[in-house]
């Protein structure tokens, strides 16, 4: 194997790792945004915080924290 082939293989490995990391980050951010949207919709519909926490599977503190950011 030549030096150039080795470099190209390492570039491919690096790209694949970076892509997988970026994809995982994007999925996580999307889930967080969807949860925030869900909490806000329920809050705007005058649902109690206990119900929002139960349905969103968050703690009451997390729900309150999200609502304070709005």
PDB file of N, CA, C and O in Angstrom:
ATOM      1  N   UNK A   1       0.849  -1.170   0.000  1.00  0.00           N
ATOM      2  CA  UNK A   1       0.000   0.000   0.000  1.00  0.00           C
ATOM      3  C   UNK A   1       0.899   1.240   0.000  1.00  0.00           C
ATOM      4  O   UNK A   1       1.874   1.338   0.745  1.00  0.00           O
ATOM      5  N   UNK A   2       0.533   2.152  -0.846  1.00  0.00           N
ATOM      6  CA  UNK A   2       1.346   3.363  -0.938  1.00  0.00           C
ATOM      7  C   UNK A   2       0.955   4.342   0.165  1.00  0.00           C
ATOM      8  O   UNK A   2      -0.082   4.208   0.814  1.00  0.00           O
ATOM      9  N   UNK A   3       1.810   5.310   0.343  1.00  0.00           N
ATOM     10  CA  UNK A   3       1.563   6.355   1.340  1.00  0.00           C
ATOM     11  C   UNK A   3       0.269   7.103   1.023  1.00  0.00           C
ATOM     12  O   UNK A   3      -0.507   7.412   1.927  1.00  0.00           O
ATOM     13  N   UNK A   4       0.036   7.393  -0.256  1.00  0.00           N
ATOM     14  CA  UNK A   4      -1.153   8.135  -0.666  1.00  0.00           C
ATOM     15  C   UNK A   4      -2.425   7.331  -0.379  1.00  0.00           C
ATOM     16  O   UNK A   4      -3.429   7.896   0.054  1.00  0.00           O
ATOM     17  N   UNK A   5      -2.387   6.036  -0.612  1.00  0.00           N
ATOM     18  CA  UNK A   5      -3.541   5.182  -0.322  1.00  0.00           C
ATOM     19  C   UNK A   5      -3.842   5.193   1.175  1.00  0.00           C
ATOM     20  O   UNK A   5      -5.003   5.253   1.580  1.00  0.00           O
ATOM     21  N   UNK A   6      -2.803   5.134   1.984  1.00  0.00           N
ATOM     22  CA  UNK A   6      -2.970   5.167   3.435  1.00  0.00           C
ATOM     23  C   UNK A   6      -3.620   6.477   3.865  1.00  0.00           C
ATOM     24  O   UNK A   6      -4.538   6.475   4.685  1.00  0.00           O
ATOM     25  N   UNK A   7      -3.153   7.583   3.320  1.00  0.00           N
ATOM     26  CA  UNK A   7      -3.723   8.897   3.638  1.00  0.00           C
ATOM     27  C   UNK A   7      -5.203   8.933   3.241  1.00  0.00           C
ATOM     28  O   UNK A   7      -6.039   9.400   4.014  1.00  0.00           O
ATOM     29  N   UNK A   8      -5.523   8.448   2.052  1.00  0.00           N
ATOM     30  CA  UNK A   8      -6.908   8.465   1.563  1.00  0.00           C
ATOM     31  C   UNK A   8      -7.807   7.597   2.440  1.00  0.00           C
ATOM     32  O   UNK A   8      -8.943   7.978   2.720  1.00  0.00           O
ATOM     33  N   UNK A   9      -7.321   6.448   2.874  1.00  0.00           N
ATOM     34  CA  UNK A   9      -8.108   5.585   3.756  1.00  0.00           C
ATOM     35  C   UNK A   9      -8.373   6.267   5.094  1.00  0.00           C
ATOM     36  O   UNK A   9      -9.479   6.178   5.628  1.00  0.00           O
ATOM     37  N   UNK A  10      -7.379   6.937   5.628  1.00  0.00           N
ATOM     38  CA  UNK A  10      -7.549   7.638   6.899  1.00  0.00           C
ATOM     39  C   UNK A  10      -8.505   8.822   6.751  1.00  0.00           C
ATOM     40  O   UNK A  10      -9.255   9.139   7.674  1.00  0.00           O
ATOM     41  N   UNK A  11      -8.476   9.465   5.602  1.00  0.00           N
ATOM     42  CA  UNK A  11      -9.438  10.543   5.352  1.00  0.00           C
ATOM     43  C   UNK A  11     -10.859   9.991   5.330  1.00  0.00           C
ATOM     44  O   UNK A  11     -11.772  10.590   5.898  1.00  0.00           O
ATOM     45  N   UNK A  12     -11.042   8.844   4.671  1.00  0.00           N
ATOM     46  CA  UNK A  12     -12.367   8.216   4.610  1.00  0.00           C
ATOM     47  C   UNK A  12     -12.854   7.835   6.003  1.00  0.00           C
ATOM     48  O   UNK A  12     -14.017   8.053   6.340  1.00  0.00           O
ATOM     49  N   UNK A  13     -11.968   7.270   6.806  1.00  0.00           N
ATOM     50  CA  UNK A  13     -12.333   6.883   8.172  1.00  0.00           C
ATOM     51  C   UNK A  13     -12.714   8.127   8.978  1.00  0.00           C
ATOM     52  O   UNK A  13     -13.707   8.120   9.706  1.00  0.00           O
ATOM     53  N   UNK A  14     -11.934   9.177   8.847  1.00  0.00           N
ATOM     54  CA  UNK A  14     -12.228  10.420   9.557  1.00  0.00           C
ATOM     55  C   UNK A  14     -13.556  11.015   9.129  1.00  0.00           C
ATOM     56  O   UNK A  14     -14.331  11.486   9.962  1.00  0.00           O
ATOM     57  N   UNK A  15     -13.819  10.993   7.828  1.00  0.00           N
ATOM     58  CA  UNK A  15     -15.085  11.516   7.319  1.00  0.00           C
ATOM     59  C   UNK A  15     -16.255  10.716   7.879  1.00  0.00           C
ATOM     60  O   UNK A  15     -17.241  11.295   8.333  1.00  0.00           O
ATOM     61  N   UNK A  16     -16.150   9.386   7.848  1.00  0.00           N
ATOM     62  CA  UNK A  16     -17.226   8.528   8.346  1.00  0.00           C
ATOM     63  C   UNK A  16     -17.503   8.781   9.827  1.00  0.00           C
ATOM     64  O   UNK A  16     -18.660   8.845  10.241  1.00  0.00           O
ATOM     65  N   UNK A  17     -16.451   8.924  10.618  1.00  0.00           N
ATOM     66  CA  UNK A  17     -16.626   9.201  12.044  1.00  0.00           C
ATOM     67  C   UNK A  17     -17.278  10.566  12.257  1.00  0.00           C
ATOM     68  O   UNK A  17     -18.167  10.708  13.097  1.00  0.00           O
ATOM     69  N   UNK A  18     -16.840  11.559  11.502  1.00  0.00           N
ATOM     70  CA  UNK A  18     -17.405  12.896  11.611  1.00  0.00           C
ATOM     71  C   UNK A  18     -18.859  12.926  11.202  1.00  0.00           C
ATOM     72  O   UNK A  18     -19.675  13.590  11.840  1.00  0.00           O
ATOM     73  N   UNK A  19     -19.186  12.217  10.149  1.00  0.00           N
ATOM     74  CA  UNK A  19     -20.571  12.152   9.680  1.00  0.00           C
ATOM     75  C   UNK A  19     -21.460  11.495  10.726  1.00  0.00           C
ATOM     76  O   UNK A  19     -22.546  11.994  11.019  1.00  0.00           O
ATOM     77  N   UNK A  20     -21.010  10.385  11.289  1.00  0.00           N
ATOM     78  CA  UNK A  20     -21.803   9.681  12.302  1.00  0.00           C
ATOM     79  C   UNK A  20     -22.006  10.562  13.532  1.00  0.00           C
ATOM     80  O   UNK A  20     -23.102  10.602  14.091  1.00  0.00           O
ATOM     81  N   UNK A  21     -20.970  11.260  13.952  1.00  0.00           N
ATOM     82  CA  UNK A  21     -21.079  12.154  15.101  1.00  0.00           C
ATOM     83  C   UNK A  21     -22.060  13.291  14.813  1.00  0.00           C
ATOM     84  O   UNK A  21     -22.910  13.610  15.644  1.00  0.00           O
ATOM     85  N   UNK A  22     -21.937  13.891  13.649  1.00  0.00           N
ATOM     86  CA  UNK A  22     -22.830  14.979  13.264  1.00  0.00           C
ATOM     87  C   UNK A  22     -24.270  14.531  13.171  1.00  0.00           C
ATOM     88  O   UNK A  22     -25.177  15.254  13.584  1.00  0.00           O
ATOM     89  N   UNK A  23     -24.489  13.352  12.636  1.00  0.00           N
ATOM     90  CA  UNK A  23     -25.850  12.806  12.532  1.00  0.00           C
ATOM     91  C   UNK A  23     -26.448  12.579  13.913  1.00  0.00           C
ATOM     92  O   UNK A  23     -27.607  12.917  14.153  1.00  0.00           O
ATOM     93  N   UNK A  24     -25.675  12.016  14.806  1.00  0.00           N
ATOM     94  CA  UNK A  24     -26.160  11.763  16.166  1.00  0.00           C
ATOM     95  C   UNK A  24     -26.506  13.074  16.872  1.00  0.00           C
ATOM     96  O   UNK A  24     -27.518  13.159  17.568  1.00  0.00           O
ATOM     97  N   UNK A  25     -25.666  14.091  16.693  1.00  0.00           N
ATOM     98  CA  UNK A  25     -25.930  15.408  17.282  1.00  0.00           C
ATOM     99  C   UNK A  25     -27.225  15.991  16.719  1.00  0.00           C
ATOM    100  O   UNK A  25     -28.036  16.541  17.464  1.00  0.00           O
ATOM    101  N   UNK A  26     -27.415  15.873  15.423  1.00  0.00           N
ATOM    102  CA  UNK A  26     -28.615  16.398  14.779  1.00  0.00           C
ATOM    103  C   UNK A  26     -29.879  15.714  15.265  1.00  0.00           C
ATOM    104  O   UNK A  26     -30.898  16.368  15.487  1.00  0.00           O
ATOM    105  N   UNK A  27     -29.817  14.413  15.429  1.00  0.00           N
ATOM    106  CA  UNK A  27     -30.966  13.668  15.926  1.00  0.00           C
ATOM    107  C   UNK A  27     -31.295  14.108  17.346  1.00  0.00           C
ATOM    108  O   UNK A  27     -32.462  14.306  17.681  1.00  0.00           O
ATOM    109  N   UNK A  28     -30.282  14.260  18.171  1.00  0.00           N
ATOM    110  CA  UNK A  28     -30.488  14.684  19.554  1.00  0.00           C
ATOM    111  C   UNK A  28     -31.101  16.085  19.617  1.00  0.00           C
ATOM    112  O   UNK A  28     -32.027  16.323  20.392  1.00  0.00           O
ATOM    113  N   UNK A  29     -30.593  16.998  18.815  1.00  0.00           N
ATOM    114  CA  UNK A  29     -31.128  18.358  18.796  1.00  0.00           C
ATOM    115  C   UNK A  29     -32.564  18.373  18.300  1.00  0.00           C
ATOM    116  O   UNK A  29     -33.392  19.127  18.810  1.00  0.00           O
ATOM    117  N   UNK A  30     -32.860  17.553  17.318  1.00  0.00           N
ATOM    118  CA  UNK A  30     -34.226  17.458  16.806  1.00  0.00           C
ATOM    119  C   UNK A  30     -35.187  16.938  17.862  1.00  0.00           C
ATOM    120  O   UNK A  30     -36.306  17.436  17.984  1.00  0.00           O
ATOM    121  N   UNK A  31     -34.761  15.949  18.620  1.00  0.00           N
ATOM    122  CA  UNK A  31     -35.596  15.403  19.688  1.00  0.00           C
ATOM    123  C   UNK A  31     -35.851  16.463  20.759  1.00  0.00           C
ATOM    124  O   UNK A  31     -36.973  16.609  21.243  1.00  0.00           O
ATOM    125  N   UNK A  32     -34.808  17.196  21.122  1.00  0.00           N
ATOM    126  CA  UNK A  32     -34.963  18.245  22.134  1.00  0.00           C
ATOM    127  C   UNK A  32     -35.921  19.326  21.659  1.00  0.00           C
ATOM    128  O   UNK A  32     -36.749  19.805  22.434  1.00  0.00           O
ATOM    129  N   UNK A  33     -35.816  19.716  20.395  1.00  0.00           N
ATOM    130  CA  UNK A  33     -36.694  20.760  19.867  1.00  0.00           C
ATOM    131  C   UNK A  33     -38.136  20.276  19.822  1.00  0.00           C
ATOM    132  O   UNK A  33     -39.056  21.031  20.138  1.00  0.00           O
ATOM    133  N   UNK A  34     -38.337  19.038  19.437  1.00  0.00           N
ATOM    134  CA  UNK A  34     -39.696  18.485  19.375  1.00  0.00           C
ATOM    135  C   UNK A  34     -40.304  18.432  20.779  1.00  0.00           C
ATOM    136  O   UNK A  34     -41.490  18.718  20.944  1.00  0.00           O
ATOM    137  N   UNK A  35     -39.522  18.075  21.777  1.00  0.00           N
ATOM    138  CA  UNK A  35     -39.992  18.044  23.152  1.00  0.00           C
ATOM    139  C   UNK A  35     -40.362  19.447  23.617  1.00  0.00           C
ATOM    140  O   UNK A  35     -41.400  19.635  24.251  1.00  0.00           O
ATOM    141  N   UNK A  36     -39.517  20.438  23.305  1.00  0.00           N
ATOM    142  CA  UNK A  36     -39.817  21.822  23.680  1.00  0.00           C
ATOM    143  C   UNK A  36     -41.104  22.297  23.024  1.00  0.00           C
ATOM    144  O   UNK A  36     -41.932  22.944  23.664  1.00  0.00           O
ATOM    145  N   UNK A  37     -41.270  21.977  21.755  1.00  0.00           N
ATOM    146  CA  UNK A  37     -42.492  22.366  21.046  1.00  0.00           C
ATOM    147  C   UNK A  37     -43.719  21.727  21.693  1.00  0.00           C
ATOM    148  O   UNK A  37     -44.750  22.379  21.855  1.00  0.00           O
ATOM    149  N   UNK A  38     -43.607  20.466  22.056  1.00  0.00           N
ATOM    150  CA  UNK A  38     -44.697  19.741  22.696  1.00  0.00           C
ATOM    151  C   UNK A  38     -45.079  20.388  24.024  1.00  0.00           C
ATOM    152  O   UNK A  38     -46.260  20.578  24.313  1.00  0.00           O
ATOM    153  N   UNK A  39     -44.077  20.722  24.824  1.00  0.00           N
ATOM    154  CA  UNK A  39     -44.316  21.358  26.123  1.00  0.00           C
ATOM    155  C   UNK A  39     -45.017  22.702  25.925  1.00  0.00           C
ATOM    156  O   UNK A  39     -45.971  23.018  26.635  1.00  0.00           O
ATOM    157  N   UNK A  40     -44.547  23.482  24.970  1.00  0.00           N
ATOM    158  CA  UNK A  40     -45.144  24.799  24.735  1.00  0.00           C
ATOM    159  C   UNK A  40     -46.589  24.692  24.247  1.00  0.00           C
ATOM    160  O   UNK A  40     -47.441  25.474  24.668  1.00  0.00           O
ATOM    161  N   UNK A  41     -46.867  23.752  23.382  1.00  0.00           N
ATOM    162  CA  UNK A  41     -48.237  23.571  22.895  1.00  0.00           C
ATOM    163  C   UNK A  41     -49.163  23.210  24.047  1.00  0.00           C
ATOM    164  O   UNK A  41     -50.255  23.763  24.171  1.00  0.00           O
ATOM    165  N   UNK A  42     -48.725  22.286  24.885  1.00  0.00           N
ATOM    166  CA  UNK A  42     -49.566  21.897  26.026  1.00  0.00           C
ATOM    167  C   UNK A  42     -49.762  23.078  26.978  1.00  0.00           C
ATOM    168  O   UNK A  42     -50.861  23.287  27.492  1.00  0.00           O
ATOM    169  N   UNK A  43     -48.701  23.849  27.211  1.00  0.00           N
ATOM    170  CA  UNK A  43     -48.787  25.002  28.117  1.00  0.00           C
ATOM    171  C   UNK A  43     -49.752  26.048  27.565  1.00  0.00           C
ATOM    172  O   UNK A  43     -50.560  26.608  28.306  1.00  0.00           O
ATOM    173  N   UNK A  44     -49.666  26.304  26.276  1.00  0.00           N
ATOM    174  CA  UNK A  44     -50.558  27.282  25.646  1.00  0.00           C
ATOM    175  C   UNK A  44     -52.017  26.820  25.671  1.00  0.00           C
ATOM    176  O   UNK A  44     -52.932  27.638  25.581  1.00  0.00           O
ATOM    177  N   UNK A  45     -52.228  25.522  25.792  1.00  0.00           N
ATOM    178  CA  UNK A  45     -53.584  24.970  25.896  1.00  0.00           C
ATOM    179  C   UNK A  45     -54.015  24.805  27.350  1.00  0.00           C
ATOM    180  O   UNK A  45     -54.959  24.077  27.656  1.00  0.00           O
ATOM    181  N   UNK A  46     -53.302  25.497  28.240  1.00  0.00           N
ATOM    182  CA  UNK A  46     -53.638  25.552  29.665  1.00  0.00           C
ATOM    183  C   UNK A  46     -53.627  24.200  30.375  1.00  0.00           C
ATOM    184  O   UNK A  46     -54.420  23.956  31.284  1.00  0.00           O
ATOM    185  N   UNK A  47     -52.730  23.340  29.951  1.00  0.00           N
ATOM    186  CA  UNK A  47     -52.589  22.050  30.635  1.00  0.00           C
ATOM    187  C   UNK A  47     -51.728  22.250  31.876  1.00  0.00           C
ATOM    188  O   UNK A  47     -50.791  23.048  31.855  1.00  0.00           O
ATOM    189  N   UNK A  48     -52.033  21.540  32.951  1.00  0.00           N
ATOM    190  CA  UNK A  48     -51.236  21.678  34.174  1.00  0.00           C
ATOM    191  C   UNK A  48     -49.815  21.117  33.987  1.00  0.00           C
ATOM    192  O   UNK A  48     -49.590  20.199  33.199  1.00  0.00           O
ATOM    193  N   UNK A  49     -48.887  21.685  34.721  1.00  0.00           N
ATOM    194  CA  UNK A  49     -47.475  21.286  34.601  1.00  0.00           C
ATOM    195  C   UNK A  49     -47.300  19.799  34.906  1.00  0.00           C
ATOM    196  O   UNK A  49     -46.482  19.130  34.274  1.00  0.00           O
ATOM    197  N   UNK A  50     -48.054  19.283  35.858  1.00  0.00           N
ATOM    198  CA  UNK A  50     -47.944  17.852  36.198  1.00  0.00           C
ATOM    199  C   UNK A  50     -48.284  16.986  34.984  1.00  0.00           C
ATOM    200  O   UNK A  50     -47.613  15.987  34.723  1.00  0.00           O
ATOM    201  N   UNK A  51     -49.315  17.366  34.252  1.00  0.00           N
ATOM    202  CA  UNK A  51     -49.723  16.604  33.070  1.00  0.00           C
ATOM    203  C   UNK A  51     -48.673  16.733  31.959  1.00  0.00           C
ATOM    204  O   UNK A  51     -48.355  15.758  31.278  1.00  0.00           O
ATOM    205  N   UNK A  52     -48.148  17.936  31.789  1.00  0.00           N
ATOM    206  CA  UNK A  52     -47.108  18.144  30.772  1.00  0.00           C
ATOM    207  C   UNK A  52     -45.899  17.279  31.089  1.00  0.00           C
ATOM    208  O   UNK A  52     -45.338  16.641  30.198  1.00  0.00           O
ATOM    209  N   UNK A  53     -45.495  17.253  32.352  1.00  0.00           N
ATOM    210  CA  UNK A  53     -44.340  16.445  32.760  1.00  0.00           C
ATOM    211  C   UNK A  53     -44.604  14.961  32.514  1.00  0.00           C
ATOM    212  O   UNK A  53     -43.733  14.243  32.022  1.00  0.00           O
ATOM    213  N   UNK A  54     -45.794  14.510  32.852  1.00  0.00           N
ATOM    214  CA  UNK A  54     -46.127  13.089  32.684  1.00  0.00           C
ATOM    215  C   UNK A  54     -46.123  12.701  31.203  1.00  0.00           C
ATOM    216  O   UNK A  54     -45.557  11.671  30.837  1.00  0.00           O
ATOM    217  N   UNK A  55     -46.742  13.509  30.357  1.00  0.00           N
ATOM    218  CA  UNK A  55     -46.844  13.175  28.939  1.00  0.00           C
ATOM    219  C   UNK A  55     -45.525  13.351  28.188  1.00  0.00           C
ATOM    220  O   UNK A  55     -45.258  12.628  27.228  1.00  0.00           O
ATOM    221  N   UNK A  56     -44.709  14.297  28.614  1.00  0.00           N
ATOM    222  CA  UNK A  56     -43.437  14.539  27.939  1.00  0.00           C
ATOM    223  C   UNK A  56     -42.302  13.694  28.505  1.00  0.00           C
ATOM    224  O   UNK A  56     -41.199  13.667  27.958  1.00  0.00           O
ATOM    225  N   UNK A  57     -42.588  13.005  29.608  1.00  0.00           N
ATOM    226  CA  UNK A  57     -41.591  12.170  30.290  1.00  0.00           C
ATOM    227  C   UNK A  57     -40.414  12.998  30.804  1.00  0.00           C
ATOM    228  O   UNK A  57     -39.276  12.530  30.846  1.00  0.00           O
ATOM    229  N   UNK A  58     -40.713  14.247  31.195  1.00  0.00           N
ATOM    230  CA  UNK A  58     -39.725  15.122  31.799  1.00  0.00           C
ATOM    231  C   UNK A  58     -40.076  15.287  33.275  1.00  0.00           C
ATOM    232  O   UNK A  58     -41.192  14.979  33.693  1.00  0.00           O
ATOM    233  N   UNK A  59     -39.126  15.770  34.051  1.00  0.00           N
ATOM    234  CA  UNK A  59     -39.436  16.105  35.437  1.00  0.00           C
ATOM    235  C   UNK A  59     -40.144  17.453  35.457  1.00  0.00           C
ATOM    236  O   UNK A  59     -40.078  18.214  34.492  1.00  0.00           O
ATOM    237  N   UNK A  60     -40.816  17.738  36.554  1.00  0.00           N
ATOM    238  CA  UNK A  60     -41.494  19.020  36.668  1.00  0.00           C
ATOM    239  C   UNK A  60     -40.479  20.154  36.597  1.00  0.00           C
ATOM    240  O   UNK A  60     -40.769  21.211  36.035  1.00  0.00           O
ATOM    241  N   UNK A  61     -39.297  19.945  37.159  1.00  0.00           N
ATOM    242  CA  UNK A  61     -38.254  20.966  37.121  1.00  0.00           C
ATOM    243  C   UNK A  61     -37.812  21.251  35.679  1.00  0.00           C
ATOM    244  O   UNK A  61     -37.581  22.403  35.312  1.00  0.00           O
ATOM    245  N   UNK A  62     -37.696  20.198  34.871  1.00  0.00           N
ATOM    246  CA  UNK A  62     -37.311  20.386  33.479  1.00  0.00           C
ATOM    247  C   UNK A  62     -38.382  21.165  32.712  1.00  0.00           C
ATOM    248  O   UNK A  62     -38.066  22.042  31.908  1.00  0.00           O
ATOM    249  N   UNK A  63     -39.638  20.840  32.965  1.00  0.00           N
ATOM    250  CA  UNK A  63     -40.741  21.543  32.303  1.00  0.00           C
ATOM    251  C   UNK A  63     -40.735  23.019  32.700  1.00  0.00           C
ATOM    252  O   UNK A  63     -40.844  23.901  31.849  1.00  0.00           O
ATOM    253  N   UNK A  64     -40.605  23.272  33.995  1.00  0.00           N
ATOM    254  CA  UNK A  64     -40.582  24.652  34.476  1.00  0.00           C
ATOM    255  C   UNK A  64     -39.397  25.399  33.866  1.00  0.00           C
ATOM    256  O   UNK A  64     -39.531  26.561  33.482  1.00  0.00           O
ATOM    257  N   UNK A  65     -38.250  24.749  33.775  1.00  0.00           N
ATOM    258  CA  UNK A  65     -37.081  25.361  33.178  1.00  0.00           C
ATOM    259  C   UNK A  65     -37.306  25.727  31.723  1.00  0.00           C
ATOM    260  O   UNK A  65     -36.886  26.795  31.276  1.00  0.00           O
ATOM    261  N   UNK A  66     -37.963  24.854  30.985  1.00  0.00           N
ATOM    262  CA  UNK A  66     -38.270  25.143  29.575  1.00  0.00           C
ATOM    263  C   UNK A  66     -39.232  26.320  29.454  1.00  0.00           C
ATOM    264  O   UNK A  66     -39.076  27.179  28.586  1.00  0.00           O
ATOM    265  N   UNK A  67     -40.213  26.348  30.324  1.00  0.00           N
ATOM    266  CA  UNK A  67     -41.211  27.427  30.261  1.00  0.00           C
ATOM    267  C   UNK A  67     -40.616  28.764  30.678  1.00  0.00           C
ATOM    268  O   UNK A  67     -41.074  29.812  30.223  1.00  0.00           O
ATOM    269  N   UNK A  68     -39.612  28.744  31.531  1.00  0.00           N
ATOM    270  CA  UNK A  68     -38.977  29.989  31.943  1.00  0.00           C
ATOM    271  C   UNK A  68     -38.126  30.583  30.814  1.00  0.00           C
ATOM    272  O   UNK A  68     -37.888  31.791  30.790  1.00  0.00           O
ATOM    273  N   UNK A  69     -37.676  29.755  29.894  1.00  0.00           N
ATOM    274  CA  UNK A  69     -36.860  30.233  28.778  1.00  0.00           C
ATOM    275  C   UNK A  69     -37.689  30.956  27.727  1.00  0.00           C
ATOM    276  O   UNK A  69     -37.148  31.666  26.879  1.00  0.00           O
ATOM    277  N   UNK A  70     -38.986  30.775  27.785  1.00  0.00           N
ATOM    278  CA  UNK A  70     -39.857  31.363  26.764  1.00  0.00           C
ATOM    279  C   UNK A  70     -40.101  32.806  27.030  1.00  0.00           C
ATOM    280  O   UNK A  70     -40.813  33.462  26.271  1.00  0.00           O
TER     281      UNK A  70
END
